[in-house]
Amino acid sequence: MTLKLIENLQKLGFTGNEAKIYSVLVCFKKARASELAENAGVPRPKIYGTLRGMEKKGYVRIIEGEPTLFCCVQPEELIFRIRADFMLSLNETANELNTLSPASNVFSSENFHKLRVQV
C-alpha cells in the first residue's frame, strides 16, 4: 500500500484507518480483524469499530463465523458506486444552483444578516 493510494482513498471519503484496512483487504481478499490490525497498522482497539463503520458504508462485508472474517467490496464495484453517488450529488447541486435567482437567493446579504442574527 502506498501513501498516494491512502491519500486518494481519503479524497474519496475514507478515513485514514479505513483506507489502510481497505488496501490490505484488497490484497488479502479475506482476513481476521487481528490480521488487518497488524498489517494495516491500525490500533487493535480501533479495528472492530472501524470495520463495522466500513460495513455500514458498504466498503466491506462481514462473514460471521468462528473466526469472523472480513472481505472488501471489489474495487470495481466500489469505484462504480462512488462515481454514481458523486455524479448524482453533482447533478443535484447544479440543478439547485441553476434555480437560484436574485429574488429567491437565500444567500443575499439581507437574508444572511437575518440568519446571522438568529444564530
N, C-alpha and C positions, 0 to 999 in steps of 0.2 A: 504494500500500500504506500502510495506516495503522498507527500504533503499537498501537492496540487490536486490530487483526487479528493482528499479530505476537504480542501477549500472549496472545490467545485460542488461537492455534495452539500456543504453548508450553504452555498449560494442558492441551492435548490430547496432549502428549508430544513435540512438535517441539523441536529446539534452536533457538536464535535464528537461526543461519545457515540451517537447514532451512526455517524459517518464511518468511524473506525470499526464498529461492530459490523455494519453492512458490508464493508470492504472485506473483512475477514470471512464473513459468511459466503460471499461470492466465491472465495477460494475453497472453503471447506464444504460447501453445499449443505451440510447438516453439522450441528455441533452442540455440545452441552454448554450451559452457562459458564461453568468453570473454565472450559477451553477458550471461550470467547473472551472472558475477562483477561486471561493470561496473554492471549495472542493479540488482542486489540489494545491492551494497555489501559483497560477501563477498571477502576477500582471495584473489587468484588461487592462492596456494599451497594454500589450503584447499578450493577449489571441487571438484576431482575426488574427493577423499576424501569430502567431504560428499555429493556426488551419488551415489557408489557406496553409501554408507550409506543414503541415501534410497531407492535401488532395493531394497536388502535389506529395508527396512521396508515397501515397497510404495507409497511416495509418488510415485515417478517411474518412467518406463520409459526405457530407453536404446535408441536407434536407431543401431546400429553402421553406419558408413559413412565417407565422406570428405566433409564432416566428420562427426564423431559428433554426433548431436542428442539432446536430452533433452526429454521431454514429461511433463506431470504426469498422474497418475491424476485422472479427473474428480472435481470436488468432491463431487458427489452420491454417487459410489461410495466415496470416502474417508470421508465422514461416515457412511455406512451401515456400513462396516467398523468404524470406531471405535466407533460406537454398539453394534454387535453384540458386539465384544470387551469393551466396558465392562459391558454387561448380563451377559455370561457370567461375568466376574470378580465382579461384584456378587452374582449368584446363588450362585456357589460360596462366596464369603465368608459370605453369610448362612447357607447350609447348614452350613458348618463351625462358625460361631459358635453356631448352634442346637444342635449336637451336644455342645457343651461342657457339662460338669456339674461341680459342686464336686469330685466324686470323681475325675474324669478331667482336671481343669483343670491343664494344663501350666504355667499362669501363677500357680499358687498360691505363696504366699510361701516355703513349704518347697522346692518344686521350683525356684523362682527362685534361692534360696540355693545349691542344689546346682549349678545352671547357672553361677552366678557363680564358684563355687569352681573349676569345671572350666575356665573360660576363662582 
